[in-house]
Amino acid sequence: MFIEFKDVAIQKMTATRKRYFGRVPDVFTKMYQFTRAKTARALGYYPYFPNIEKSDATEVTIDGKKKIMLGSNNYLGLTTHPKVIEAGVKALKKYGSGLTGSRFLNGNIMLHNELEEKLAKFVNMEKALVFSSGYGVNIGVIAAVVSHNNYVFSDEYNHASIIDGIRFSGAIKRKYMHNDMKDLAYHLASADPNRARFIVTDGVFSMEGDIAKIKEITQLAHKYHARVMVDDAHSLGVLGPKGNGTAAHFGVSNDIDLIMGTFSKSLGSLGGFIAGEDAIIDYLKHHTRTMIFTASLPPSSVASVITALELTENEPERREKLMENAEYMRSNLKTMGYDVGKSSTPIIPIIIGKDIKTFYMWKDLLAAGVYTNPIVSPATPPGRGLLRTSYMATHTREQLDFCLEMFDKIGHQRRVLI
C-alpha cells in the first residue's frame, strides 16, 4: 500500500510541475516525449541494464538461469583470478575503500605511482598518468592537448569518448572514413599548414573488432607533421609481443606520441591511463581537468590492476588461448554464412542489418543461453545493426560449441542464415 501511495504522489507532483510549463518552453519536454525505451520494454526486446545476479566470467546468471557470456571485455579472464582478488583485498584492508579526493591534492598513494611506472615500461613510453576512468582520459587529454585553432583528425568509427573529447576541446574536427588512409591523407593535405595537427584513432575498434592501420598513420603523420594518439582500450592484453598494444604489434612504438589504455577490459578492473614523453605527461598532470577534479582510483582497483598487468606479462599462454578461441569462433561463424566484417581480434561482430531483426536475434539467443550485445544506430551506421560478440581466454571449447550450435539454429529460424 505504501508503494502504491508513493507512486500516486509522484504522479500528482509530476502533473503539477508540468502545468507550470504548459505555455512556455521546458527543458524536460524531450524527456516526457522519450518513449523508445518504454516501447522496447513493452515488446520484450529491451537489452540494456541487465540484472546479472552472479558471474564467474564466462558464465553469468540472469533471472536464475545461466548464460554463456559473449558480451564482456574480460579478454584474459582475470576478473576472478585469485591473485587479482587477493591483491585488491589486501589494499582494501590497508588503505580503506577510497581516498575521498583527487590525486592532485589529497588522493595520491604509492600504489598509483607504482602502477604508472609499470604501465610506462609496458607500453614503451617514458611516463604514464593514471585516471579514474578511461572515458575521462580521452575527454580530458584531448581537451588539454588541442584547442580551437588546432586540427584533430579522427576515424569515423572512433569511440564516443574521443568524439566528446574533440567537442570539449573546441578544435577543428576532420573526420576521415574508417581506416581509409587515402581519405586521411586528403584531409591532412587540405588542412591549413599553419595550424597544429593531431591524429587520434582507436587501436582496435570496439564494435567491429578490426585493427587501425597504425603504421600507415605514422607515415602520414611524419609527412604532414602531425602528432598521433592511439586509444588502446581493446588492444592491451590482446595485441603486441607482450600484450602491450597496437604500436608494439606493428613495431612503431617510437612513432606514437600518446598511448591511452583502460583497466576495464583485459586488466579486469576500472580506470585508465595516458602514456608518453616525460614533459608531455607532466603538463597533462597539471592541466587535465578530468584527472584534477575527479576522485582518485580506489586502492583496491589499483592493486588489482598491478597484479593483472604482471599476469598479462608473465602468462603469455592466456593471450595465445584468447586468440585461438577467437579464431575458432570466427572461422566457424564464417562457415555458417555469417558476415563478421573485417574482425581479426577477439571482438567479432555478427552483422544482421535491420535494428528490429538484430534485437530479435539477441532476444532468442539470450533465451537459449547465449549473452551477446545488440548494437544499432547511432553506435553503428544505419542499416548495419549487429551482435557484438567477444571472447575470453577462459572460454572452454564446450561453451564455444554450444554457442555455435545456437547461432546456427537461431540464425536459420530468424532467416539471417539461408
Summary of the structure (lengths in Angstrom):
residues: 418
radius of gyration: 22.9
end to end distance: 53.1
largest distance: 71.5
contacts: 1425
relative contact order: 0.14
helix: 46%
strand: 18%
